[in-house]
Amino acid sequence: MRTLIIHNPCSGFSSDAIFEFERALLKSGDECLVKLVESHWHTDEVLSSVQPEDFDVVVLSGGDGTVSSLLYGLRGCQTPILVFPSGTANLLAASIGNAPEPNALALACRNLQTAQLDLGEITWTTVSGETHVAGVPLMAGTGLDAEIMRSAIPHKQTFGEAAYFTAALANLMPPVHDFKITVDGKVHELQGIGCLIANSSMMQAGIELAPGNRMDDGLLEVIVIETHMTAKLVRPLLSGFFDRTGDSLGRPYLNSFSGREITVESTSPMPLEVNGEVTCHDIYAYSARCLPGAVNVVVDHMSPYSKKA
């Protein structure tokens, strides 16, 4: 068995667990190449230097930002890909739903049961005219979501996931935006403090923002936060602790739509975050589309995407 591990050693608290996984995975005669990404790495350069198609399995180890960038770079590649949780929040690994222990993930690589999962793709243009494209295995957000991510960055290494909650408390009265949202040709005009595009709508504590959202349904979710105060989000968060999927209690103040192609426009500039990473410029509009079945991901019997689930 030939395994490629691409690892970001600066990713988070559980970064060293990847080496425990490696020891559990390898048997006599196996080969394993470990590629450590540098501080200022680029996806295309990393992937072109290792030829992922020559391996039996590719392991992506890092935080959500690292893994999301690499997954998008591997779209269309049929080599099985394991998402290994080495970051702070590890929402992508939680969304896939495999057992998180290194030994269990090593066993999943041996069994090599896979699922074809979707990716989102987001495109935006800066005020200066530069166009950017990024993959969205998880979520991209404008408004409050991006402000929270921006405020949390300096404290993630110290406080872990708690940094996101303290950042929310620091943004109690965020700006209200007028959104024009086009979903598969249908226009919706709404006011709110944030707008999310989600391939997976799972957040911390396993709470799903959009009930019924899956990573293999060929659709993206648009989620608008329809309130003027961050404090009012306590209600949907509390309902989420008692009803994590949102099927029974719903999600107060959150309005969602599903579609394959989406455009979001605002009359005022908004910060943007993609997979937990905040861009360095505010924007007025962006578009997103779903890439169905774009990645071949390793799953185990615990995953909702397992054929045995």
C-alpha positions in Angstrom: 0.0 0.0 0.0 1.4 3.4 -1.0 0.2 6.3 1.1 0.7 10.0 0.6 0.3 12.2 3.7 0.2 16.0 3.2 0.5 17.6 6.6 0.4 21.2 7.9 2.4 21.1 11.2 1.1 24.5 12.2 -2.5 23.6 12.0 -3.7 23.2 15.6 -3.7 21.3 19.0 -3.9 17.8 17.4 -1.3 18.3 14.8 1.1 15.5 16.1 -1.7 12.9 16.0 -0.9 12.3 12.4 2.2 10.5 13.3 0.3 8.2 15.6 -2.0 7.5 12.6 1.0 6.8 10.4 2.4 4.2 12.9 -1.1 2.5 13.1 -1.5 2.5 9.3 1.8 1.1 8.0 2.6 -2.6 7.7 5.6 -4.5 6.3 6.2 -3.6 2.7 4.1 -0.5 2.7 5.4 2.9 1.5 4.5 6.3 2.9 5.5 9.7 1.7 5.0 12.6 4.2 4.9 16.0 2.7 5.1 18.9 5.2 3.7 22.2 3.8 5.7 25.3 4.4 4.4 28.5 6.0 3.6 30.2 2.7 2.5 27.2 0.6 0.4 27.1 -2.6 -2.0 24.2 -3.4 -0.9 23.8 -7.0 2.8 23.7 -6.1 2.3 21.1 -3.3 0.2 18.8 -5.4 2.3 19.0 -8.5 5.4 18.0 -6.5 3.9 14.7 -5.2 1.6 13.3 -8.0 -1.3 12.1 -5.9 -2.6 9.7 -8.6 0.4 7.4 -8.0 -0.8 6.5 -4.5 -3.4 4.2 -3.1 -4.7 6.8 -0.7 -4.0 10.4 0.0 -4.3 11.7 3.6 -4.9 15.5 4.1 -3.9 16.5 7.6 -4.5 20.1 8.8 -7.2 22.5 9.8 -10.3 23.2 7.7 -8.6 25.9 5.6 -5.6 23.6 4.7 -7.7 20.6 3.9 -10.3 22.5 2.0 -7.7 24.1 -0.3 -6.1 20.7 -1.0 -9.5 19.0 -1.6 -10.4 21.6 -4.2 -7.0 21.0 -5.8 -7.8 17.3 -5.9 -11.3 17.7 -7.5 -11.8 15.1 -10.1 -9.0 12.9 -8.8 -10.2 9.3 -8.2 -7.5 8.4 -5.6 -9.3 7.9 -2.3 -8.8 10.9 0.1 -8.8 10.7 3.9 -9.5 13.9 5.8 -7.5 13.8 9.0 -8.5 16.2 11.8 -5.4 18.2 12.8 -6.9 21.7 13.2 -8.8 23.7 15.7 -12.5 23.2 14.8 -12.1 20.3 12.3 -15.6 20.9 11.0 -15.0 19.2 7.7 -13.9 15.9 9.4 -16.9 16.2 11.7 -19.2 16.7 8.7 -17.8 13.5 7.0 -18.5 11.8 10.3 -15.7 9.2 10.5 -14.6 8.0 13.9 -11.8 10.6 14.8 -9.3 8.4 16.5 -6.0 7.8 14.6 -6.3 4.0 14.9 -9.9 4.1 13.5 -8.9 6.3 10.6 -6.0 4.0 9.8 -8.4 1.1 9.7 -10.7 3.1 7.4 -7.8 3.6 5.0 -7.2 -0.2 5.0 -10.9 -0.9 4.2 -11.0 1.9 1.6 -14.7 2.4 1.5 -15.3 5.7 -0.3 -18.1 8.2 -1.1 -18.3 10.7 -3.9 -18.9 14.1 -2.1 -19.7 17.5 -3.6 -17.7 20.6 -3.4 -18.8 24.2 -3.7 -16.9 26.7 -5.8 -17.0 30.4 -5.1 -15.9 33.3 -7.3 -15.5 36.9 -6.3 -14.1 40.1 -7.7 -12.3 42.8 -5.6 -12.9 46.5 -5.9 -9.6 46.7 -7.8 -10.9 44.2 -10.4 -9.0 41.1 -9.3 -11.0 37.9 -9.7 -10.5 35.0 -7.2 -11.8 31.4 -7.2 -11.8 29.0 -4.3 -13.3 25.6 -3.3 -15.9 25.4 -0.6 -16.1 21.9 1.0 -17.6 23.6 4.1 -18.9 27.2 4.1 -18.1 30.6 2.9 -19.7 33.6 4.5 -20.0 37.4 4.4 -21.0 39.8 7.1 -21.1 38.6 10.7 -19.6 35.1 10.0 -16.5 36.7 8.4 -16.2 39.3 11.3 -16.2 36.4 13.8 -13.6 34.5 11.9 -11.4 37.6 11.6 -11.7 38.4 15.4 -11.0 34.7 16.3 -7.7 34.3 14.3 -5.4 35.8 17.0 -6.8 33.6 19.7 -7.2 30.2 18.0 -3.9 28.8 19.1 -4.6 29.8 22.8 -8.3 29.2 23.2 -9.1 26.7 20.5 -12.8 26.5 19.6 -13.7 28.9 22.4 -12.1 31.7 20.3 -15.1 31.7 18.0 -17.6 32.2 20.8 -15.5 35.1 22.4 -15.3 36.6 18.9 -19.1 36.5 18.6 -19.4 38.4 21.9 -17.1 41.1 20.5 -19.4 41.7 17.5 -22.8 42.3 19.2 -24.0 45.0 16.8 -22.7 44.1 13.3 -23.7 46.1 10.2 -27.0 45.2 8.5 -26.8 44.5 4.8 -29.4 44.5 2.0 -28.9 41.3 0.1 -30.1 40.4 -3.4 -29.7 36.6 -3.7 -30.3 34.7 -6.9 -30.8 30.9 -6.5 -31.1 29.0 -9.8 -32.6 32.1 -11.4 -35.0 33.0 -8.6 -34.4 36.3 -6.9 -34.8 36.8 -3.1 -34.3 40.3 -1.4 -33.5 40.1 2.3 -32.0 42.1 5.1 -29.6 40.6 7.6 -26.2 40.7 9.3 -24.7 37.8 7.4 -25.1 35.4 4.5 -23.5 31.9 4.2 -23.0 29.6 1.3 -22.8 26.0 2.6 -21.8 22.6 1.2 -21.9 21.4 4.8 -23.8 23.5 7.3 -22.4 21.9 10.4 -20.8 24.2 12.9 -19.2 23.8 16.4 -20.9 21.3 18.8 -22.4 19.4 15.8 -25.1 21.9 15.2 -26.5 22.0 11.6 -27.6 25.4 10.5 -29.7 24.1 7.6 -31.8 21.1 8.3 -31.4 18.3 5.7 -28.2 19.6 4.2 -25.9 16.9 2.8 -22.6 16.9 1.0 -23.8 14.5 -1.7 -27.1 16.0 -2.7 -25.8 18.1 -5.6 -26.9 21.4 -3.9 -25.6 24.3 -1.9 -27.4 26.0 0.9 -27.8 29.8 1.2 -28.3 30.8 4.8 -29.3 34.4 5.7 -29.0 35.6 9.3 -32.2 37.7 9.5 -31.6 39.7 12.6 -30.0 43.0 13.6 -28.3 41.8 16.7 -25.8 39.0 17.4 -27.5 38.4 20.8 -30.7 37.1 19.0 -28.6 34.2 17.7 -28.7 32.7 21.2 -32.1 31.3 20.4 -31.2 29.3 17.3 -28.0 28.2 19.1 -29.9 26.9 22.1 -32.4 25.1 19.9 -29.4 23.6 18.2 -28.1 22.0 21.4 -31.5 20.3 21.9 -32.1 19.5 18.2 -28.8 19.3 16.4 -30.2 18.6 12.9 -32.9 21.3 13.2 -35.7 18.9 12.0 -37.9 19.4 15.1 -37.3 23.0 16.3 -36.1 24.7 13.1 -33.6 27.5 13.1 -35.2 30.9 14.3 -33.8 34.0 12.5 -32.1 31.8 9.8 -33.6 31.7 6.4 -32.2 29.2 3.9 -32.6 28.2 0.2 -31.1 25.4 -1.8 -29.7 25.6 -5.3 -27.0 24.6 -7.8 -25.9 28.1 -8.8 -26.1 31.1 -6.5 -25.3 34.8 -6.7 -25.2 37.1 -3.6 -25.1 40.9 -4.0 -25.0 43.6 -1.3 -25.4 47.4 -1.4 -22.6 47.8 1.1 -19.1 46.2 1.3 -18.8 43.0 3.3 -15.9 41.0 4.7 -15.6 37.4 3.2 -14.4 34.2 4.8 -13.9 30.9 2.9 -13.6 27.7 5.0 -12.6 29.7 8.0 -10.0 31.8 6.3 -10.8 35.6 6.0 -9.8 37.3 2.7 -7.9 40.6 2.9 -10.5 42.7 1.2 -14.2 43.5 1.4 -16.5 42.7 -1.5 -20.0 43.7 -2.8 -20.9 40.4 -4.6 -19.9 36.8 -5.2 -21.2 33.7 -7.0 -21.1 30.1 -6.1 -21.9 26.8 -7.8 -22.0 23.1 -6.8 -19.5 20.6 -8.2 -21.4 17.3 -7.7 -19.3 14.2 -6.7 -16.1 16.2 -7.1 -14.0 14.3 -4.6 -13.6 10.6 -3.6 -13.5 10.6 0.2 -12.6 7.7 2.6 -15.5 6.9 4.9 -16.1 4.4 7.7 -19.2 2.7 9.1 -19.8 5.7 11.4 -20.1 8.2 8.5 -23.6 9.2 7.3 -22.1 8.8 3.8 -21.1 5.2 4.3 -23.1 2.7 2.1 -23.7 0.8 5.3 -25.1 3.9 7.2 
